[in-house]
Amino acid sequence: MKIQFTFHALQRMEERQIFLQEVIRAVRFPDKKKKREGTNISLKIRRNRKLLITIWKNVNGKCRIITVIETSKLKKYL
């Protein structure tokens, strides 16, 4: 599946120092997946014991990344 990034997602990745490959890995190989109101949520534990949350939609057969969040609240989301 082809992956596209919104400008907002790219801004958040830069602010939070999250690499492109980490987001792609989170979408393709999540530790946990959720779906809410047509939006997909992929959760992936990072090496620094923080959780990478990727929010995306399937648009015309492409994965469009809406935003990316990093949190240390593993138990809350997993």
C-alpha positions as CSV (number, residue, x, y, z in Angstrom):
1,M,0.0,0.0,0.0
2,K,1.3,3.4,-0.9
3,I,1.7,5.8,2.0
4,Q,1.1,9.6,1.8
5,F,1.7,12.1,4.6
6,T,-0.3,15.2,5.3
7,F,1.6,18.4,5.9
8,H,0.3,18.3,9.5
9,A,1.8,14.8,10.0
10,L,5.1,15.9,8.6
11,Q,5.2,18.9,10.9
12,R,4.4,16.8,14.0
13,M,7.1,14.3,13.0
14,E,9.7,17.0,12.7
15,E,8.6,18.6,16.1
16,R,8.7,15.2,17.8
17,Q,11.9,13.9,16.1
18,I,10.1,10.9,14.6
19,F,11.6,9.4,11.5
20,L,9.7,8.5,8.4
21,Q,10.7,4.8,8.5
22,E,9.4,4.5,12.1
23,V,5.9,5.7,11.0
24,I,5.9,3.4,8.0
25,R,6.9,0.5,10.3
26,A,4.1,1.4,12.7
27,V,1.5,1.3,10.0
28,R,2.7,-1.9,8.4
29,F,3.6,-3.8,11.5
30,P,1.7,-2.4,14.5
31,D,1.8,-3.9,18.0
32,K,-1.9,-3.0,18.1
33,K,-4.5,-1.6,15.7
34,K,-7.8,0.2,16.4
35,K,-10.5,1.6,14.1
36,R,-12.7,4.5,14.9
37,E,-15.2,6.2,12.6
38,G,-13.4,5.3,9.4
39,T,-10.0,6.2,10.9
40,N,-7.2,3.7,11.6
41,I,-5.0,3.9,14.6
42,S,-1.7,2.0,14.7
43,L,0.2,1.7,17.9
44,K,3.9,0.7,18.0
45,I,6.3,0.6,21.0
46,R,9.5,2.5,20.2
47,R,13.0,1.6,21.5
48,N,12.9,4.4,24.1
49,R,9.8,2.7,25.7
50,K,7.5,5.3,24.3
51,L,4.5,4.6,22.2
52,L,4.2,5.8,18.6
53,I,0.6,6.5,17.7
54,T,-0.1,6.9,14.0
55,I,-3.6,8.0,12.9
56,W,-4.4,7.4,9.2
57,K,-7.2,6.8,6.7
58,N,-7.4,4.6,3.6
59,V,-8.1,7.1,0.8
60,N,-8.5,5.7,-2.8
61,G,-6.4,2.6,-1.9
62,K,-3.6,4.7,-0.3
63,C,-2.7,5.1,3.3
64,R,-2.9,8.8,4.2
65,I,-1.1,9.6,7.5
66,I,-3.1,12.3,9.3
67,T,-1.0,12.8,12.4
68,V,1.7,11.1,14.6
69,I,1.9,11.2,18.4
70,E,4.4,10.0,20.8
71,T,3.5,9.2,24.4
72,S,5.0,7.5,27.5
73,K,1.6,6.2,28.6
74,L,1.9,2.7,27.4
75,K,-0.7,1.1,29.7
76,K,-3.3,3.7,28.8
77,Y,-3.2,2.8,25.1
78,L,-2.1,-0.9,25.0
